[in-house]
Amino acid sequence: MIGWALETFVATSLLMLLVLAVRAPVRKSFGPHMAYALWLLPVARLVLPPLPQSWREQAVAPVAAASDIVAVYFVEPLGAAPSAGAEGSFGLWMAVLLVWALGAAAFLVWHLISHRRYTANLLRAARVDRTIAQGRVRVIETDAAHGPLAFGVFRKYVAFPRDFSERYDELERDLALAHELGHHVRGDLIANWVALIVLALHWFNPIAWKAFRAFRADQEMACDALVLAGRAQALRHAYGRAIVKSAHGGAVSAACHLHTINEVKGRLRMLSKTRQFSPTRAAAGLIGVGALSVAALGLTASGTQAAETLKSKVETVTGMDLGQDMPAPPAPPEAPEAVEAPEAPEPPEAIAAPRHERHVVRFNVQDDDKKDGKKIRKMVIVRSDGSKDEIAMPDMEAIRISVPEIRDGKCGKGEPSVEHRKNGDKNVMIICTDRIEAMSENATRMAMRHKALGMDSARMGLRMARRSIENETAMGAEERARALKGIDEAMAELEKERDAD
């Protein structure tokens, strides 16, 4: 059991380092949603069972070297204690396991109690209470909230500060509400509790603490992308103002706050981007992330050569025989002998279907004169009982004339890209290639103009955000300096992009 726990701790730490390394390029190439999805890797490895024995000989070992390095840092220092034989090493490991379990339990209990107290205080100080989303989400305004936030898993809430209507204009209020509802729709509140459980198991691991902060930043950027998807460029300016107006330091980890100042620079920089990811690129990103996940989980699974190398090092250092990592599952009970099934009864004789006396005898096609002198062709079906049906057949010449002939041509200046004309009794559809080319050029010019306007709007929003933070008296000096530094770096990035264009 100790060997399996050590393997799992090292494997999840390596996967956290992997996600920390690739999250930025994945977000840039395939969008914030893909970067956010990468954090499923450590969670999946945490619940991954050992590889079957038949797979272990085929498992590759590119991460064996990494396990050697981790063993140097995490295993050998534990073995520096005075050796007291296998029994003494076992006592040392049991003491370490007890400290770890107490720390994990204390971490979770503290977060549960603090979250419960915080949400109870929010509800106690609420003065406005209404429901939206067909009664599934309660929206409150409370003096206990410093900015917009979402909380609750079974009972969903969105909370706003008491002065929400005074500090935020109508557009900013709508965008902030959409952001917090997005957290509920995506299941981010459940993801936060899962992340806290993983962090509790790694409470002593600095890699896990850094990974948790990066996970929350990716979560917010993915929710930002969800809110801004399909919206006009002008709304990004208002959304940036809402984020900056809500900038504040402390936050309860299980809730989703709009106002945390982590990754302010990254979030504001993303608002200036207008890039849309095509379905092909999104599919490529999904395939790439999936392949990376399968490879990473396969290489770090218990039972691979890397895991066996790590376990042997632990046994060498501690003098303990870790033996079976996980208790073997009980053998399935033997299946009872099959009881012979009784012979199926013979099926009853099929009842002959009644014969239909009314059947088709013949049919033919004939032409009849209409009142206007034109002939109409019809099909006549005669049945055995003397009845007949007449079905008018379509006029193929009329259909041929009604189908337009499609041509390419130049139509000169004008709006429609397709013109319909008559050539005798024939309909002609002309696709105006010159007008389509003109429209394409205009669209390109408009896109460039919108991009320039978007960057100007982002710069204006950053300047307003800087003045707002400078005048914010509720923020501490360290928080204000960190927020201002992030905004200054974002402004420098925008200037660099403008010069590059």
Secondary structure, 3 states (H helix, E strand, C coil): CHHHHHHHHHHHHHHHHHHHHHHHHHHHHHCHHHHHHCCHHHHHHHCCCCCCHHHHCCCCCCCHHHHHHHHHHHCCCHHHCCCCHHHHHHHHHHHHHHHHHHHHHHHHHHHHHHHHHHHHHHHHCEEEEEEECCCCEEEEEECCCCCCEEECCCCEEEEEECCHHHHCCHHHHHHHHHHHHHHHHHCHHHHHHHHHHHHHHCCCCHHHHHHHHHHHHHHHHHHHHHHHCCCCCHHHHHHHHHHHHCCECCCCCCCEECCECCCHHHHHHHHCCCCCCCHHHHHHHHHHHHHHHHHHHHHHCCCCHHHHHHHHHHHHHHCCCCCCCCCCCCCCCCCCCCCCCCCCCCCCCCCCCCCCCCCEEEEEEEEEECCCCCEEEEEEEEECCCCEEEEECCCHHHHHHHCCEEEEECCCCCCCCEEEEEECCEEEEEEEHHHHHHHHHHHHHHHHHHHHHHHHHHHHHHHHHHHHHHCCCCCCHHHHHHHHHHHHHHHHHHHHHHHHC
